[in-house]
Each structure stands twice: as C-alpha cells, then as structure tokens.
Amino acid sequence: MFEDVGQFRRTRKKYNSKMFLSGVSTFRELEELETNAFRDGALDQKCKELIGLGISISHACYG
C-alpha cells in the first residue's frame, strides 16, 4: 500500500489537514496527543513505534 513510512506520514498529514479545516476541535486534540506521545522521554520515538508495531501485530494475530 505504502512504499515507505515517509509516504504514509505524508498521506496522513494531507488528510489530517483536511480534517482540521472541518472546524471540529477533536482532530487538533488528537494531533496534540500524538505529538506529545512521540516526544522523547524515557523512550525515544523509534522504541515507541516498535512497541506500537508489536501491539498491532499481536492484536491482528490473536485478536
């Protein structure tokens, strides 16, 4: 579907901007939540993405 992560992120950003223009504040709040979740802290962004990948794989396999 997507050739790389960058293409996925660009596509998501494109559609996020369309949702922001709708005037519904929930979309901005979700964007802020994602930004805060991926800030470096105890774990860096790469570790968080790998954990998310593992959760999604296990959910698809056992869910």
C-alpha positions in Angstrom: 0.0 0.0 0.0 2.7 2.5 1.0 6.3 2.2 -0.2 7.8 3.7 2.9 7.0 5.3 6.2 7.5 8.7 4.8 4.8 8.2 2.2 2.4 7.0 4.9 3.2 10.0 7.1 2.8 12.5 4.1 -0.6 10.9 3.2 -1.8 11.0 6.8 -0.7 14.7 7.2 -2.6 15.6 4.0 -5.8 14.1 5.3 -5.3 15.5 8.8 -5.1 19.0 7.3 -8.4 18.4 5.6 -10.0 17.3 8.9 -8.5 20.4 10.7 -10.3 22.6 8.2 -13.6 21.0 9.1 -13.6 23.0 12.3 -14.0 20.0 14.6 -11.6 20.5 17.5 -11.3 16.8 18.2 -8.9 16.4 15.3 -6.5 19.0 16.6 -6.6 17.4 20.1 -5.8 14.0 18.7 -2.8 15.6 16.8 -1.6 17.1 20.0 -1.9 13.8 21.8 0.1 12.1 19.1 2.8 14.8 19.2 3.1 14.5 23.0 3.2 10.7 22.8 6.1 10.7 20.4 8.3 13.2 22.3 11.5 11.7 23.6 11.4 10.9 27.2 12.0 7.6 29.0 11.8 6.0 25.5 12.7 7.5 22.2 10.3 7.7 19.2 11.8 4.6 17.5 11.2 2.4 20.6 7.6 3.7 20.9 6.9 2.9 17.2 8.3 -0.6 17.6 6.2 -1.2 20.7 3.1 0.0 18.7 4.0 -2.3 15.8 4.3 -5.2 18.2 1.0 -4.5 19.7 -0.7 -4.2 16.3 0.8 -7.4 15.1 -0.2 -9.3 18.2 -3.7 -7.9 18.1 -4.1 -8.9 14.4 -2.7 -12.4 15.2 -4.6 -13.1 18.4 -7.4 -10.5 18.4 
